[in-house]
Amino acid sequence: MTNLLTLLPDFDLQPYTHILPSLEKALISTVDLLTLDALDVAKRAQVPPGEVKKLAAAVLDGIHASTTSLNGGEPSGNGDGETAKQQRNGSGLSRNEAISTLDDALDAALCGGIAVGKVTEFVGESAAGKTQFLLTLLLSVQLSPPHGLNKSALYISTEAPLPTPRLAQILQTHPTLSSLTPQDRPTMARVQSAHIHDLEAQDHILRYQVPVVLQRHDIGLLVIDSIAANYRPEFDRGRAANRSSAAESFVTRSNQVTALGALLREIAERYGIAVVVANQVADRFATVMEPASQPQTQKSWPTSPPYSLAALTTLPPTTTPDSASTAPPAPPPPPALSTPDPLALDHQQRFFTGWGDAGPTKNPKTPSLGLAWTNQLAARIALVKEEEPVCGGVLSYSGGGFSAAAAAGEEEMGEISGGWRRRFRVVFGGWCGEGSTGGTGFEIWSGGVRAIAGEQRKSSEDLN
């Protein structure tokens, strides 16, 4: 029960002080208290079952009260229940509770846009387009419905500062923005920004300074780019040298990530804003299983984050000198999707990472911060960048798709060239559900991001 006050800081422990020490000694957590039978908990902790039932009921009431208080005593939405019904049915967002990407196809994939009151993540490797989406949202939130909320934005960076030249270029080039009158057009003056260098400053700013800025400047969007940057220097240094300290660091990081997610969700719900973060990825490598004659070891079945691996291969059969001279060794079978164990993280992560759930994937990735962070999100949007084979020249967009072009002047922002194809895919979403496995193709241009006509694919078979 050591985590009870973390979940409910205002919970009154006085009526239950006679059983709490026994519960803590028996290692009963708050989750155990709410999910296990009261009689089983009482036997394990050697306390009266009636007292356990009273404590469980009080904790459950406290959780319900805290959830209601975050929404001001009303259901989330516009007060008439229609919004909550839409979100439950996955039918989309109303015009007053979404921020547009300024592209109809991408908004359709999101069932209306980025939801207000939720934490949404854009995840992808370097140059996949995460920051480009975030910059577009900084401007679109300033628009009137249905494109925005007519509010300002707060941009918190943990790596490079806010790229104001690129923001100005999007504002001047995108047709939806450039066609507006000066009175209705977004401005960079309505984008507040801050730069954070470490976790201590990040926690202080989010807890104490952000709430003040949200109210003072009428903020409708909070952007953090990126969420994982400050955790790498804090926890990754020296991990391989000392396994015991690495385990302790991982537990500490998981606790801090969980607390950060809870804080961001509270900010989104209490102030009625959209919280959008960018996250980085790590490469996922195949694991070689030991021969069937040897006992399996823990190394053969990695299931603990952040070292989870989705693909497994088997060693080719060994050959004797006689057999080697008559026939070449058989090639190894293609990598499997995951371990056979359905309870292993290696088996489950293909359903929430954005890579590997539609079949074998080239260069699969794993989002940073692991499953502890994933559980804090309302939606994850994977931006998949794949190599496009081009024989000479660069890639240019000609209305119907990419084509090879020899003229170097056709490259825009250096992003849509170089033989790369990008896909936008909703991995999971609380208001729109899972998107198509193939995703929606998009490109980065001087006006931000836009979908490519005919690039929405139903399967990833043509990627391999």
C-alpha positions as CSV (number, residue, x, y, z in Angstrom):
1,M,0.0,0.0,0.0
2,T,3.0,2.3,-0.2
3,N,1.7,3.7,-3.5
4,L,-1.8,4.6,-2.1
5,L,-0.9,8.3,-1.4
6,T,0.7,8.6,-4.8
7,L,-2.6,7.7,-6.4
8,L,-4.8,9.6,-3.9
9,P,-2.7,12.3,-2.1
10,D,-5.8,13.4,-0.1
11,F,-6.9,10.0,1.1
12,D,-7.6,9.8,4.8
13,L,-5.5,6.9,6.2
14,Q,-6.5,7.5,9.9
15,P,-9.4,5.0,10.0
16,Y,-7.3,2.2,8.5
17,T,-4.0,2.6,10.4
18,H,-4.6,-0.7,12.3
19,I,-4.4,-2.8,9.1
20,L,-2.1,-0.8,6.8
21,P,1.1,-2.1,8.3
22,S,0.0,-5.7,7.9
23,L,-1.0,-5.0,4.2
24,E,2.4,-3.4,3.6
25,K,4.2,-6.3,5.2
26,A,2.3,-8.8,3.0
27,L,3.2,-6.7,-0.1
28,I,-0.4,-5.9,-0.9
29,S,-0.5,-3.1,-3.5
30,T,-3.4,-0.8,-4.3
31,V,-4.1,-2.8,-7.5
32,D,-4.2,-6.1,-5.4
33,L,-6.7,-4.4,-3.0
34,L,-9.0,-3.5,-5.8
35,T,-8.8,-6.6,-8.0
36,L,-8.4,-9.5,-5.6
37,D,-11.1,-11.0,-3.5
38,A,-11.2,-9.4,-0.1
39,L,-11.1,-12.8,1.7
40,D,-7.9,-13.7,-0.2
41,V,-6.3,-10.4,0.7
42,A,-7.4,-10.8,4.4
43,K,-5.8,-14.3,4.6
44,R,-2.6,-13.1,3.0
45,A,-2.2,-10.2,5.4
46,Q,-3.9,-11.8,8.4
47,V,-6.4,-9.0,8.9
48,P,-10.2,-9.0,9.2
49,P,-12.0,-9.3,5.8
50,G,-14.5,-6.7,6.7
51,E,-11.8,-4.1,7.2
52,V,-10.4,-5.0,3.9
53,K,-13.7,-4.5,2.2
54,K,-14.2,-1.1,3.9
55,L,-10.7,0.1,2.7
56,A,-11.3,-1.1,-0.8
57,A,-14.6,0.7,-1.0
58,A,-13.1,3.9,0.3
59,V,-10.2,3.7,-2.2
60,L,-12.7,3.1,-5.0
61,D,-14.8,6.1,-4.0
62,G,-11.7,8.2,-3.8
63,I,-10.7,7.3,-7.3
64,H,-14.2,8.1,-8.6
65,A,-14.2,11.4,-6.8
66,S,-10.8,12.4,-8.2
67,T,-11.9,11.5,-11.8
68,T,-15.1,13.6,-11.4
69,S,-13.2,16.6,-10.0
70,L,-10.8,16.7,-13.0
71,N,-13.8,17.2,-15.3
72,G,-15.5,19.8,-13.0
73,G,-18.2,17.4,-12.0
74,E,-19.4,16.9,-15.5
75,P,-18.8,14.2,-18.1
76,S,-16.0,15.1,-20.5
77,G,-17.3,16.8,-23.6
78,N,-19.8,19.6,-24.3
79,G,-22.1,18.7,-21.3
80,D,-24.9,17.0,-23.2
81,G,-23.3,13.6,-23.3
82,E,-23.0,13.6,-27.1
83,T,-19.3,14.0,-27.1
84,A,-18.7,11.1,-24.8
85,K,-21.0,9.0,-26.9
86,Q,-19.1,9.9,-30.1
87,Q,-15.8,9.0,-28.4
88,R,-17.1,5.7,-27.1
89,N,-18.4,4.7,-30.6
90,G,-15.2,5.9,-32.3
91,S,-17.3,8.1,-34.6
92,G,-15.0,11.1,-34.5
93,L,-14.6,14.4,-32.7
94,S,-16.9,17.4,-32.7
95,R,-15.7,20.6,-34.3
96,N,-14.9,22.2,-30.9
97,E,-12.8,19.4,-29.5
98,A,-10.2,18.8,-32.2
99,I,-7.1,20.4,-33.7
100,S,-6.7,19.9,-37.5
101,T,-3.5,18.8,-39.2
102,L,-4.7,21.1,-42.1
103,D,-5.0,18.0,-44.4
104,D,-8.3,16.3,-45.0
105,A,-6.9,12.8,-45.5
106,L,-4.8,13.0,-42.3
107,D,-7.7,14.4,-40.3
108,A,-9.9,11.6,-41.6
109,A,-7.4,9.0,-40.3
110,L,-7.6,10.8,-36.9
111,C,-11.5,10.9,-37.1
112,G,-11.4,14.7,-37.0
113,G,-8.0,15.7,-35.8
114,I,-6.0,15.7,-32.5
115,A,-8.3,15.4,-29.5
116,V,-8.6,17.9,-26.8
117,G,-8.2,16.6,-23.2
118,K,-6.0,13.8,-24.3
119,V,-2.2,13.0,-24.5
120,T,-1.2,12.1,-28.1
121,E,2.2,10.9,-29.2
122,F,3.9,11.2,-32.6
123,V,6.7,8.5,-32.7
124,G,9.2,7.9,-35.4
125,E,12.9,7.8,-36.2
126,S,15.0,10.9,-37.1
127,A,13.7,12.9,-40.1
128,A,10.4,11.0,-40.1
129,G,8.4,14.3,-39.8
130,K,7.5,14.5,-36.1
131,T,8.5,18.1,-35.7
132,Q,6.8,19.1,-38.9
133,F,3.5,17.8,-37.6
134,L,4.0,19.6,-34.3
135,L,4.8,22.9,-36.0
136,T,1.6,22.6,-38.1
137,L,-0.4,22.1,-34.9
138,L,1.1,25.2,-33.3
139,L,-0.5,27.2,-36.1
140,S,-3.7,25.4,-36.6
141,V,-4.8,25.6,-32.9
142,Q,-5.0,29.3,-33.4
143,L,-7.6,29.0,-36.1
144,S,-11.4,29.1,-35.4
145,P,-13.3,25.8,-35.5
146,P,-13.5,23.4,-37.2
147,H,-9.7,23.7,-37.9
148,G,-8.6,24.9,-34.4
149,L,-9.7,26.2,-31.0
150,N,-8.9,29.9,-31.5
151,K,-6.3,29.6,-28.7
152,S,-2.5,30.0,-28.3
153,A,0.1,27.2,-28.1
154,L,2.9,26.4,-25.7
155,Y,6.0,24.6,-27.2
156,I,8.5,23.0,-24.8
157,S,11.7,21.7,-26.4
158,T,14.2,19.3,-24.8
159,E,16.6,19.3,-27.8
160,A,16.7,22.1,-30.4
161,P,14.9,25.4,-29.8
162,L,11.7,26.3,-31.6
163,P,12.5,26.5,-35.4
164,T,10.9,29.9,-36.0
165,P,12.1,30.2,-39.7
166,R,10.4,27.0,-40.5
167,L,7.3,28.0,-38.6
168,A,7.2,31.3,-40.6
169,Q,7.6,29.4,-43.9
170,I,4.6,27.2,-43.1
171,L,2.5,30.2,-42.2
172,Q,3.4,31.9,-45.5
173,T,3.1,28.9,-47.8
174,H,0.2,26.7,-46.6
175,P,-2.9,27.7,-48.7
176,T,-5.3,27.4,-45.7
177,L,-3.1,29.8,-43.7
178,S,-1.9,32.3,-46.3
179,S,-5.4,32.8,-47.7
180,L,-6.7,34.2,-44.3
181,T,-7.1,37.9,-43.6
182,P,-4.5,39.4,-41.3
183,Q,-7.0,39.4,-38.4
184,D,-7.7,35.7,-38.7
185,R,-4.3,34.5,-39.6
186,P,-2.2,32.7,-36.9
187,T,0.9,34.5,-35.6
188,M,4.1,33.4,-34.0
189,A,3.4,35.8,-31.2
190,R,0.8,33.4,-29.9
191,V,3.3,30.6,-29.6
192,Q,5.0,30.5,-26.2
193,S,8.2,28.5,-26.0
194,A,10.6,27.1,-23.4
195,H,13.7,25.1,-23.5
196,I,14.4,22.3,-20.9
197,H,17.8,20.7,-20.3
198,D,17.2,18.1,-17.6
199,L,14.6,16.2,-15.8
200,E,14.6,18.3,-12.7
201,A,13.8,21.5,-14.7
202,Q,11.2,19.5,-16.7
203,D,9.3,18.4,-13.6
204,H,9.4,21.9,-12.0
205,I,8.2,23.6,-15.2
206,L,5.4,21.2,-15.8
207,R,4.2,21.2,-12.3
208,Y,4.4,24.8,-11.3
209,Q,5.0,27.1,-14.3
210,V,2.9,25.5,-17.1
211,P,-0.4,25.8,-15.2
212,V,0.2,29.5,-14.8
213,V,1.1,30.0,-18.5
214,L,-2.0,28.0,-19.6
215,Q,-4.4,30.3,-17.8
216,R,-2.5,33.6,-18.5
217,H,-2.1,33.1,-22.2
218,D,-5.3,31.1,-23.0
219,I,-3.4,28.0,-24.2
220,G,-5.1,25.3,-26.1
221,L,-2.2,23.1,-27.1
222,L,0.9,21.9,-25.1
223,V,3.7,20.4,-27.2
224,I,6.8,18.6,-25.9
225,D,9.5,17.8,-28.4
226,S,10.8,15.3,-27.4
227,I,9.6,13.5,-24.4
228,A,12.5,11.0,-24.2
229,A,15.5,13.2,-24.7
230,N,16.1,14.1,-21.0
231,Y,15.8,10.5,-19.9
232,R,18.8,9.2,-21.9
233,P,21.6,11.0,-20.2
234,E,20.0,10.4,-16.8
235,F,19.5,6.6,-17.1
236,D,21.4,5.2,-20.1
237,R,24.9,6.0,-18.9
238,G,26.8,3.0,-17.7
239,R,23.9,0.6,-17.9
240,A,25.8,-2.2,-19.6
241,A,28.7,-2.0,-17.1
242,N,26.6,-2.8,-14.0
243,R,23.5,-4.9,-14.3
244,S,22.2,-4.4,-10.8
245,S,22.4,-0.6,-11.1
246,A,20.8,-0.9,-14.6
247,A,17.8,-2.7,-13.0
248,E,17.5,0.0,-10.4
249,S,17.7,2.7,-13.0
250,F,15.0,1.0,-15.0
251,V,12.7,0.8,-12.1
252,T,13.3,4.5,-11.2
253,R,12.8,5.5,-14.8
254,S,9.5,3.6,-15.0
255,N,8.2,5.3,-11.9
256,Q,9.2,8.7,-13.2
257,V,7.7,8.1,-16.6
258,T,4.4,6.9,-15.0
259,A,4.3,10.1,-12.8
260,L,5.0,12.2,-15.9
261,G,2.2,10.6,-17.8
262,A,-0.2,11.1,-15.0
263,L,0.8,14.7,-14.7
264,L,0.3,15.4,-18.5
265,R,-3.1,13.6,-18.4
266,E,-4.2,15.7,-15.5
267,I,-3.1,18.9,-17.3
268,A,-5.0,17.9,-20.4
269,E,-8.2,17.1,-18.6
270,R,-8.2,19.9,-16.0
271,Y,-7.4,22.7,-18.4
272,G,-9.2,21.3,-21.5
273,I,-6.2,21.4,-23.8
274,A,-4.5,18.9,-26.2
275,V,-1.1,17.6,-25.1
276,V,1.0,16.4,-28.0
277,V,4.5,14.9,-27.6
278,A,7.1,13.6,-29.9
279,N,8.9,10.4,-29.0
280,Q,12.0,8.7,-30.4
281,V,12.5,5.1,-31.4
282,A,15.2,2.4,-31.0
283,D,16.1,-0.3,-33.5
284,R,14.7,-3.8,-32.8
285,F,17.0,-6.7,-33.6
286,A,16.3,-10.3,-34.2
287,T,17.3,-12.8,-31.5
288,V,18.9,-16.2,-32.2
289,M,17.3,-19.0,-30.4
290,E,19.5,-21.9,-29.0
291,P,19.1,-25.3,-30.6
292,A,16.1,-27.4,-29.4
293,S,18.4,-29.9,-27.7
294,Q,19.8,-27.3,-25.3
295,P,17.7,-25.9,-22.4
296,Q,16.3,-22.5,-23.0
297,T,17.7,-19.7,-21.0
298,Q,16.4,-16.3,-20.1
299,K,18.7,-14.8,-22.8
300,S,16.8,-16.8,-25.5
301,W,13.5,-15.2,-24.5
302,P,14.0,-11.5,-23.8
303,T,10.8,-10.1,-22.4
304,S,11.8,-7.3,-20.1
305,P,11.8,-3.7,-21.5
306,P,13.7,-1.8,-22.7
307,Y,15.5,-4.8,-24.3
308,S,12.3,-6.4,-25.8
309,L,12.8,-7.9,-29.2
310,A,10.0,-8.9,-31.6
311,A,11.6,-11.0,-34.2
312,L,13.2,-14.4,-33.5
313,T,15.2,-16.6,-35.8
314,T,16.6,-20.1,-35.5
315,L,20.1,-21.3,-36.1
316,P,20.7,-23.2,-39.4
317,P,21.3,-26.9,-38.9
318,T,24.9,-27.9,-38.5
319,T,26.5,-30.0,-41.2
320,T,29.2,-32.6,-41.2
321,P,32.1,-32.5,-43.7
322,D,30.4,-35.3,-45.8
323,S,27.0,-33.5,-46.0
324,A,28.6,-30.2,-46.7
325,S,30.3,-31.6,-49.8
326,T,27.1,-33.0,-51.3
327,A,24.6,-30.2,-50.6
328,P,24.8,-26.6,-49.4
329,P,23.3,-25.9,-46.0
330,A,19.7,-24.9,-45.9
331,P,19.1,-21.2,-45.5
332,P,17.6,-20.1,-42.2
333,P,13.8,-19.5,-42.1
334,P,12.6,-15.9,-42.2
335,P,12.3,-14.2,-38.8
336,A,9.1,-14.9,-36.8
337,L,6.9,-12.1,-35.7
338,S,7.4,-12.7,-32.0
339,T,7.8,-15.4,-29.3
340,P,5.1,-18.1,-29.1
341,D,4.3,-17.0,-25.5
342,P,1.2,-14.7,-25.7
343,L,2.0,-13.2,-22.3
344,A,5.5,-12.2,-23.3
345,L,6.2,-8.5,-24.1
346,D,7.9,-9.7,-27.3
347,H,4.6,-11.1,-28.5
348,Q,2.4,-8.2,-27.4
349,Q,4.5,-5.2,-28.4
350,R,3.8,-5.6,-32.1
351,F,0.2,-4.4,-31.3
352,F,1.1,-1.1,-29.7
353,T,4.5,-0.1,-31.1
354,G,3.4,0.6,-34.7
355,W,5.9,-1.8,-36.2
356,G,5.4,-5.5,-36.9
357,D,1.6,-6.2,-36.5
358,A,0.9,-6.5,-40.2
359,G,3.6,-9.0,-41.1
360,P,7.4,-8.9,-41.4
361,T,8.6,-5.3,-41.4
362,K,11.9,-3.9,-42.7
363,N,13.9,-2.2,-39.9
364,P,11.3,-2.6,-37.1
365,K,11.5,0.0,-34.3
366,T,10.5,0.2,-30.7
367,P,9.3,3.5,-29.2
368,S,11.3,4.8,-26.3
369,L,10.3,4.8,-22.6
370,G,8.7,1.3,-22.9
371,L,5.4,0.0,-21.9
372,A,5.2,2.2,-18.8
373,W,4.9,5.3,-21.0
374,T,2.7,3.6,-23.6
375,N,0.0,3.1,-20.9
376,Q,-0.2,6.8,-20.3
377,L,-1.2,7.7,-23.9
378,A,-4.6,8.1,-25.3
379,A,-3.3,7.8,-28.9
380,R,0.0,6.9,-30.6
381,I,0.7,7.9,-34.2
382,A,3.6,6.2,-35.9
383,L,5.5,8.0,-38.6
384,V,7.2,5.2,-40.6
385,K,10.0,6.2,-42.8
386,E,11.0,3.6,-45.4
387,E,13.6,3.5,-48.1
388,E,12.3,4.0,-51.7
389,P,14.5,2.4,-54.4
390,V,15.3,5.1,-57.0
391,C,17.8,4.7,-59.8
392,G,19.4,8.1,-60.1
393,G,18.0,11.5,-59.5
394,V,15.9,12.6,-56.6
395,L,12.2,12.0,-55.7
396,S,9.7,14.7,-56.5
397,Y,6.0,14.8,-56.0
398,S,3.9,15.1,-59.3
399,G,0.4,15.0,-58.0
400,G,-0.2,11.3,-58.3
401,G,2.8,10.1,-56.3
402,F,6.6,10.1,-56.2
403,S,8.7,10.0,-59.4
404,A,12.4,10.1,-60.1
405,A,13.7,13.4,-61.3
406,A,17.2,14.4,-62.2
407,A,16.8,18.1,-61.5
408,A,18.2,18.9,-58.1
409,G,16.0,22.0,-57.9
410,E,12.9,20.0,-57.4
411,E,13.9,19.1,-53.9
412,E,11.8,20.9,-51.3
413,M,13.2,21.4,-47.8
414,G,15.5,18.4,-48.4
415,E,12.8,16.2,-46.9
416,I,10.8,14.6,-49.8
417,S,14.0,13.6,-51.7
418,G,16.7,11.1,-51.1
419,G,14.7,7.9,-51.7
420,W,12.4,7.9,-48.6
421,R,8.7,7.2,-48.3
422,R,6.8,8.2,-45.2
423,R,3.6,6.7,-43.8
424,F,1.2,8.2,-41.2
425,R,-0.5,5.5,-39.1
426,V,-2.7,5.6,-36.0
427,V,-1.5,2.7,-33.9
428,F,-4.2,3.2,-31.3
429,G,-6.5,6.0,-30.4
430,G,-9.1,6.5,-27.7
431,W,-11.4,8.5,-30.0
432,C,-10.7,6.9,-33.4
433,G,-9.4,3.4,-32.8
434,E,-6.7,1.7,-34.9
435,G,-5.9,2.9,-38.4
436,S,-5.3,0.8,-41.5
437,T,-2.2,-1.4,-41.3
438,G,-0.7,0.3,-44.4
439,G,-1.2,3.8,-43.1
440,T,-1.5,6.9,-45.2
441,G,1.4,8.2,-47.3
442,F,2.5,11.8,-46.7
443,E,5.2,14.2,-47.7
444,I,6.9,17.1,-46.1
445,W,6.8,20.3,-48.2
446,S,7.4,24.0,-47.7
447,G,3.8,24.4,-46.4
448,G,4.1,21.7,-43.7
449,V,2.8,18.1,-44.2
450,R,0.2,16.8,-46.7
451,A,-1.1,13.3,-47.7
452,I,-0.2,11.8,-51.0
453,A,-3.0,10.9,-53.3
454,G,-3.4,7.2,-53.7
455,E,-0.9,6.4,-51.0
456,Q,-3.3,4.9,-48.4
457,R,-2.5,1.2,-48.4
458,K,-4.3,-1.7,-46.7
459,S,-1.4,-4.0,-46.2
460,S,2.3,-3.8,-45.8
461,E,3.0,-6.7,-48.2
462,D,4.2,-4.4,-50.9
463,L,6.8,-2.9,-48.6
464,N,9.0,-6.0,-48.7
